[in-house]
Amino acid sequence: MERRKFLTAGGLGLAASAVAAPAIAQSNPEVRWRLAASWPKSLDTLYGGCEYFCKRVAEITDNRFQIQPFAAGEIVPGLQVLDAVSNGTVEMGNTALYYYWGKNPAFTFGTSLPFGLNTRQHISWLLWAGGQDMLNDLLREHNAVGVPTGSTGAQMGG
C-alpha cells in the first residue's frame, strides 16, 4: 500500500517538473557569441571541434545560446585570438596558450611541452592539481578565463 502512495506522489512530481521545465527555458533570453579560433577550416580535428562544440551548445539550450565559430583570419589572425578575447572583440576563443609565451612565458604550461608532461599527466595537473587555477590567475590579467578542451600532445619542432 505504501508503494502506491510513493508512486502516485512521484508521478505527480514528475508531471509537475515536465510541465514547469519548458516554462523556465522559455523565459531565458537568447544569447549570441562569436568564437575566434586559431585554426583554419581545413583542420577538421581542431576547427571541427569548435564547430561541434558550438552545435552542441545550441542543441542543449534549445538554440537559446548560439555560438558562431570563425576560423583563423576571418575576424582576427590565428595568433591574436587571446588579444581578441581580452579586448572584447569576440566573446570566446579556441587557441593554444603557448602561442602567447611572449606575453608571459608561463603560458607555455597551458599546453603540452616537448620533454614535459604527457597528455594524461597534463590533463591531471590542470584538473586535479591546481594547474587550471594557476593559468586562470595569468589569464585574469588579459580579461579571460581558460577551460581545457583537448590535447594534441607536444608539438616537437613547431
DOSE-374898 format. One line per field, with one value per atom (N, C-alpha, C): z, y, x; residue number from 1. Coordinates in nm, 2 decimals. Each point is the difference from the previous one (the first is absolute). Layout:
<sites>
pz <- Z  ...;
py <- Y  ...;
px <- X  ...;
seq <- NUM  ...;
</sites>
This chain:
<sites>
pz <- 0.00  0.00  0.00  0.08  0.01  -0.14  -0.07  -0.13  -0.10  0.01  -0.09  0.03  0.13  0.03  -0.05  0.02  -0.05  -0.15  -0.08  -0.14  -0.05  0.07  -0.03  0.02  0.12  0.03  -0.10  -0.03  -0.09  -0.14  -0.04  -0.13  -0.02  0.11  0.00  -0.01  0.08  0.00  -0.14  -0.07  -0.13  -0.10  0.01  -0.09  0.02  0.13  0.02  -0.05  0.01  -0.05  -0.15  -0.07  -0.14  -0.05  0.07  -0.04  0.03  0.11  0.04  -0.08  -0.05  -0.07  -0.12  -0.09  -0.12  0.03  0.11  0.04  0.04  0.07  0.05  -0.12  -0.09  -0.12  -0.09  -0.01  -0.09  0.06  0.13  0.05  -0.01  -0.04  -0.01  -0.13  0.00  -0.12  -0.10  -0.12  -0.10  0.01  -0.01  0.01  -0.12  -0.06  -0.12  0.03  -0.02  0.02  -0.13  -0.01  -0.11  0.05  -0.06  0.04  -0.11  0.03  -0.09  0.03  -0.10  0.01  -0.06  0.05  -0.06  -0.11  -0.04  -0.10  -0.13  -0.11  -0.13  -0.01  -0.09  -0.01  -0.05  -0.07  -0.05  0.11  0.12  0.11  0.07  -0.06  0.05  0.14  0.05  0.14  0.10  -0.03  0.09  -0.03  -0.12  -0.03  0.00  -0.04  0.00  0.15  0.09  0.14  0.05  -0.05  0.03  -0.06  -0.12  -0.06  0.07  0.04  0.08  0.13  0.07  0.13  -0.01  -0.10  -0.02  -0.04  -0.08  -0.03  0.12  0.09  0.12  0.10  0.01  0.10  -0.05  -0.13  -0.06  0.03  -0.03  0.02  0.15  0.09  0.14  0.06  -0.06  0.05  -0.09  -0.08  -0.09  -0.08  -0.05  -0.08  0.07  0.13  0.08  0.01  0.00  0.01  -0.13  -0.09  -0.12  -0.01  -0.04  -0.01  -0.15  -0.07  -0.14  0.00  -0.06  -0.01  -0.12  0.02  -0.11  -0.01  -0.12  -0.02  0.01  0.01  0.01  -0.12  0.02  -0.11  -0.03  0.04  -0.03  0.08  0.13  0.08  0.04  0.05  0.04  -0.05  -0.02  -0.03  0.11  -0.04  0.10  0.12  -0.01  0.12  0.08  -0.03  0.08  0.07  0.02  0.06  0.14  0.08  0.14  0.01  -0.09  0.00  -0.04  -0.09  -0.04  0.12  0.08  0.11  0.11  0.02  0.10  -0.01  -0.13  -0.02  -0.04  0.01  -0.03  -0.14  -0.10  -0.14  -0.02  0.07  0.00  0.14  0.02  0.14  0.04  -0.10  0.03  -0.11  0.04  -0.09  0.02  -0.10  0.01  -0.06  0.09  -0.04  0.09  -0.03  0.09  0.07  0.13  0.08  -0.02  -0.05  -0.03  -0.11  -0.08  -0.10  0.06  0.13  0.07  0.10  -0.02  0.09  0.01  -0.10  0.00  0.10  0.02  0.11  0.14  0.01  0.13  -0.03  0.03  -0.02  0.07  0.11  0.07  -0.08  -0.11  -0.08  -0.07  -0.01  -0.07  0.08  0.13  0.08  -0.02  -0.08  -0.04  -0.11  -0.06  -0.10  0.02  -0.07  0.02  -0.06  0.07  -0.04  -0.03  -0.10  -0.03  0.13  0.03  0.12  0.13  -0.01  0.12  0.03  0.06  0.04  -0.13  0.01  -0.11  0.01  -0.09  0.00  0.13  0.04  0.12  0.13  0.01  0.11  -0.01  -0.12  -0.01  0.03  -0.05  0.04  0.15  0.06  0.14  0.08  -0.04  0.06  -0.01  -0.12  -0.02  0.09  0.00  0.06  0.15  0.04  0.14  0.09  -0.06  0.08  0.00  -0.04  0.01  -0.12  -0.11  -0.11  -0.07  -0.01  -0.07  0.08  0.13  0.09  -0.02  -0.01  -0.03  -0.13  -0.10  -0.14  0.00  0.07  0.01  0.07  0.10  0.06  -0.10  -0.09  -0.11  -0.10  -0.04  -0.10  0.06  0.13  0.06  -0.05  -0.01  -0.05  -0.14  -0.07  -0.14  -0.02  0.12  0.00  -0.06  0.03  -0.06  0.11  -0.03  0.08  -0.09  0.04  -0.09  0.05  -0.10  0.02  -0.09  0.06  -0.09  -0.09  -0.12  -0.10  -0.08  0.03  -0.07  -0.01  -0.05  -0.01  -0.12  -0.07  -0.12  0.04  0.12  0.04  -0.03  0.03  -0.02  -0.15  -0.05  -0.14  -0.01  -0.03  -0.01  -0.12  0.02  -0.11  -0.07  0.07  -0.05  -0.07;
py <- -0.12  0.12  0.13  0.00  0.11  0.03  -0.11  0.01  0.08  -0.02  0.07  0.15  0.04  0.14  0.06  -0.07  0.05  0.02  -0.10  0.01  0.12  0.01  0.11  0.14  0.01  0.13  0.03  -0.11  0.01  0.04  -0.06  0.02  0.15  0.05  0.14  0.09  -0.03  0.08  0.00  -0.11  -0.01  0.08  -0.01  0.07  0.15  0.04  0.15  0.05  -0.08  0.04  0.01  -0.09  0.00  0.12  0.04  0.12  0.13  0.00  0.12  0.02  -0.10  0.01  0.09  -0.02  0.09  0.15  0.02  0.14  0.07  -0.07  0.05  0.03  -0.09  0.01  0.12  0.02  0.10  0.14  0.01  0.13  0.05  -0.09  0.03  0.08  0.11  0.08  -0.08  0.05  -0.06  0.07  -0.08  0.05  -0.04  0.09  -0.03  0.05  -0.10  0.03  -0.03  0.05  -0.03  -0.07  -0.10  -0.07  0.01  0.06  0.01  -0.12  -0.07  -0.11  0.03  -0.07  0.02  -0.10  -0.07  -0.11  0.04  -0.05  0.02  -0.11  0.02  -0.09  -0.14  0.00  -0.13  -0.09  0.05  -0.09  -0.05  -0.11  -0.05  -0.05  -0.04  -0.05  0.12  0.11  0.11  0.10  0.05  0.09  -0.08  -0.12  -0.09  -0.01  -0.01  -0.01  0.13  0.11  0.13  0.00  -0.05  -0.01  -0.09  -0.11  -0.10  0.05  0.07  0.06  0.10  0.09  0.10  -0.06  -0.11  -0.07  -0.06  -0.06  -0.07  0.10  0.12  0.10  0.05  0.02  0.04  -0.11  -0.12  -0.11  -0.01  0.00  -0.02  0.12  0.11  0.12  0.04  -0.09  0.02  0.13  0.02  0.11  0.14  -0.01  0.13  0.06  -0.09  0.04  -0.04  0.09  -0.03  0.06  -0.09  0.05  -0.03  0.11  -0.02  0.00  -0.12  -0.01  0.08  0.05  0.07  -0.06  -0.03  -0.06  0.11  -0.04  0.10  0.09  0.13  0.10  0.05  -0.06  0.05  0.12  0.01  0.12  0.05  -0.08  0.03  -0.11  0.04  -0.11  -0.10  -0.12  -0.12  0.03  0.07  0.03  0.12  0.05  0.12  -0.03  -0.13  -0.04  0.05  -0.02  0.04  0.16  0.07  0.15  0.03  -0.07  0.03  -0.03  -0.11  -0.02  0.10  0.03  0.10  0.13  0.05  0.14  0.00  -0.12  -0.01  0.00  -0.02  -0.01  -0.12  -0.11  -0.12  -0.04  -0.08  -0.05  -0.12  -0.07  -0.14  -0.03  -0.07  -0.04  -0.15  -0.06  -0.13  0.01  -0.02  0.02  -0.08  0.00  -0.06  0.11  -0.02  0.11  0.02  -0.10  0.02  0.10  0.03  0.10  0.14  0.01  0.13  0.01  -0.08  -0.01  0.14  0.08  0.13  0.10  -0.03  0.08  -0.04  -0.13  -0.06  -0.14  -0.03  -0.13  -0.11  0.03  -0.10  -0.06  0.08  -0.05  -0.13  -0.03  -0.13  -0.12  0.02  -0.12  -0.03  0.09  -0.03  -0.10  -0.04  -0.10  -0.10  -0.10  -0.10  0.05  -0.04  0.05  -0.12  0.02  -0.10  -0.04  -0.12  -0.05  0.03  0.04  0.03  -0.11  0.03  -0.10  -0.06  -0.13  -0.06  0.05  -0.04  0.06  -0.03  -0.13  -0.03  0.07  0.02  0.07  0.15  0.05  0.15  0.02  -0.08  0.02  -0.02  -0.10  -0.02  0.13  0.05  0.12  0.12  0.01  0.11  -0.01  -0.12  -0.02  -0.03  -0.07  -0.05  0.04  0.07  0.05  0.15  0.07  0.15  0.07  -0.07  0.06  0.10  -0.03  0.09  0.12  -0.01  0.12  0.09  -0.05  0.08  0.07  -0.08  0.06  0.11  -0.02  0.10  0.13  -0.02  0.12  0.08  -0.07  0.08  0.06  -0.08  0.05  0.11  0.01  0.11  0.14  0.01  0.12  0.04  -0.10  0.02  -0.01  0.02  -0.01  -0.12  -0.12  -0.12  -0.11  -0.11  -0.12  -0.12  -0.09  -0.11  -0.13  -0.08  -0.13  -0.10  -0.10  -0.10  -0.07  -0.01  -0.07  -0.11  -0.04  -0.11  0.01  -0.10  0.01  -0.07  0.07  -0.06  -0.06  0.01  -0.05  0.11  -0.03  0.09  0.01  0.12  0.03  0.02  -0.11  0.01  0.08  0.10  0.07  0.10  0.02  0.09  -0.08;
px <- 0.08  -0.08  0.09  0.10  0.09  0.07  0.02  0.07  -0.09  -0.13  -0.09  0.00  0.00  0.00  0.13  0.11  0.13  0.00  -0.05  0.00  -0.10  -0.11  -0.09  0.06  0.07  0.07  0.11  0.08  0.11  -0.05  -0.11  -0.06  -0.04  -0.07  -0.04  0.12  0.10  0.12  0.07  0.00  0.06  -0.08  -0.14  -0.08  0.01  0.01  0.02  0.13  0.11  0.13  0.00  -0.08  0.00  -0.08  -0.10  -0.07  0.08  0.07  0.07  0.13  0.06  0.13  -0.01  -0.10  0.00  -0.03  -0.08  -0.02  0.13  0.08  0.13  0.09  0.01  0.08  -0.04  -0.13  -0.05  0.02  0.03  0.02  0.14  0.09  0.14  0.02  0.09  0.02  0.09  -0.01  0.09  0.14  0.10  0.14  0.07  0.07  0.08  0.15  0.09  0.14  0.08  0.11  0.09  0.13  0.04  0.12  0.11  0.11  0.11  0.10  0.04  0.09  0.13  0.10  0.14  0.02  -0.10  0.01  -0.07  0.06  -0.08  -0.11  -0.09  -0.11  0.05  0.11  0.06  0.04  0.02  0.04  -0.13  -0.05  -0.13  0.00  0.12  0.00  -0.01  0.08  0.00  -0.12  -0.01  -0.11  -0.14  0.01  -0.12  -0.05  0.09  -0.04  -0.07  0.04  -0.07  -0.14  -0.01  -0.13  -0.10  0.06  -0.08  -0.04  0.09  -0.03  -0.12  0.01  -0.10  -0.13  0.00  -0.13  -0.06  0.08  -0.05  -0.06  0.07  -0.05  -0.14  -0.01  -0.13  -0.11  0.04  -0.10  -0.05  0.09  -0.03  -0.07  0.00  -0.07  -0.12  -0.04  -0.12  0.03  0.12  0.04  -0.01  0.00  -0.01  0.14  0.11  0.14  0.06  0.03  0.06  0.14  0.10  0.14  0.04  0.04  0.04  0.16  0.05  0.14  0.06  0.12  0.07  0.14  0.04  0.14  0.10  0.12  0.12  -0.01  0.01  0.00  -0.14  -0.11  -0.13  -0.03  0.03  -0.02  0.14  0.09  0.13  0.10  0.13  0.09  0.01  0.04  0.00  0.08  0.11  0.08  -0.04  -0.12  -0.05  -0.13  -0.03  -0.13  -0.01  0.11  0.00  -0.02  0.06  -0.02  -0.14  -0.07  -0.13  -0.10  0.03  -0.09  0.03  0.12  0.05  -0.07  0.00  -0.06  -0.15  -0.06  -0.14  -0.05  0.10  -0.04  -0.09  0.03  -0.08  -0.02  -0.10  -0.04  0.08  0.05  0.06  0.11  0.10  0.10  0.05  0.05  0.06  0.14  0.10  0.14  0.09  0.13  0.10  0.07  0.01  0.06  0.15  0.07  0.14  0.03  -0.10  0.01  0.03  -0.03  0.01  0.11  0.10  0.11  0.08  -0.01  0.06  -0.07  -0.13  -0.07  0.04  0.02  0.04  0.05  0.12  0.06  -0.08  -0.07  -0.08  -0.12  -0.04  -0.11  0.04  0.12  0.04  -0.05  -0.02  -0.04  -0.15  -0.07  -0.14  -0.02  0.12  -0.01  0.11  0.00  0.11  0.13  0.11  0.13  0.09  0.09  0.10  0.08  0.01  0.07  -0.07  -0.13  -0.08  -0.09  -0.11  -0.10  -0.06  -0.04  -0.08  -0.14  -0.09  -0.13  -0.08  0.01  -0.08  0.05  0.13  0.06  -0.04  0.00  -0.03  -0.15  -0.09  -0.14  -0.02  0.07  -0.01  0.05  0.11  0.05  -0.10  -0.06  -0.09  -0.12  -0.06  -0.13  0.00  0.11  0.00  0.12  0.09  0.12  0.01  -0.10  0.01  0.05  0.04  0.05  -0.09  -0.13  -0.09  -0.02  0.00  -0.01  0.12  0.12  0.12  -0.01  -0.04  -0.01  -0.11  -0.11  -0.10  0.04  0.09  0.06  0.08  0.07  0.07  -0.10  -0.10  -0.10  -0.08  -0.02  -0.07  0.05  0.14  0.06  -0.04  -0.06  -0.04  -0.15  -0.07  -0.15  -0.05  0.06  -0.04  0.00  -0.07  -0.01  0.03  0.08  0.03  -0.07  -0.04  -0.06  0.07  0.06  0.07  -0.11  0.03  -0.09  0.06  0.12  0.06  0.15  0.06  0.15  0.05  0.08  0.07  0.13  0.04  0.13  0.11  0.12  0.11  0.03  0.02  0.03  0.15  0.07  0.15  0.04  0.08  0.06  -0.11  -0.11  -0.10  -0.10;
seq <- 1  1  1  2  2  2  3  3  3  4  4  4  5  5  5  6  6  6  7  7  7  8  8  8  9  9  9  10  10  10  11  11  11  12  12  12  13  13  13  14  14  14  15  15  15  16  16  16  17  17  17  18  18  18  19  19  19  20  20  20  21  21  21  22  22  22  23  23  23  24  24  24  25  25  25  26  26  26  27  27  27  28  28  28  29  29  29  30  30  30  31  31  31  32  32  32  33  33  33  34  34  34  35  35  35  36  36  36  37  37  37  38  38  38  39  39  39  40  40  40  41  41  41  42  42  42  43  43  43  44  44  44  45  45  45  46  46  46  47  47  47  48  48  48  49  49  49  50  50  50  51  51  51  52  52  52  53  53  53  54  54  54  55  55  55  56  56  56  57  57  57  58  58  58  59  59  59  60  60  60  61  61  61  62  62  62  63  63  63  64  64  64  65  65  65  66  66  66  67  67  67  68  68  68  69  69  69  70  70  70  71  71  71  72  72  72  73  73  73  74  74  74  75  75  75  76  76  76  77  77  77  78  78  78  79  79  79  80  80  80  81  81  81  82  82  82  83  83  83  84  84  84  85  85  85  86  86  86  87  87  87  88  88  88  89  89  89  90  90  90  91  91  91  92  92  92  93  93  93  94  94  94  95  95  95  96  96  96  97  97  97  98  98  98  99  99  99  100  100  100  101  101  101  102  102  102  103  103  103  104  104  104  105  105  105  106  106  106  107  107  107  108  108  108  109  109  109  110  110  110  111  111  111  112  112  112  113  113  113  114  114  114  115  115  115  116  116  116  117  117  117  118  118  118  119  119  119  120  120  120  121  121  121  122  122  122  123  123  123  124  124  124  125  125  125  126  126  126  127  127  127  128  128  128  129  129  129  130  130  130  131  131  131  132  132  132  133  133  133  134  134  134  135  135  135  136  136  136  137  137  137  138  138  138  139  139  139  140  140  140  141  141  141  142  142  142  143  143  143  144  144  144  145  145  145  146  146  146  147  147  147  148  148  148  149  149  149  150  150  150  151  151  151  152  152  152  153  153  153  154  154  154  155  155  155  156  156  156  157  157  157  158  158  158;
</sites>
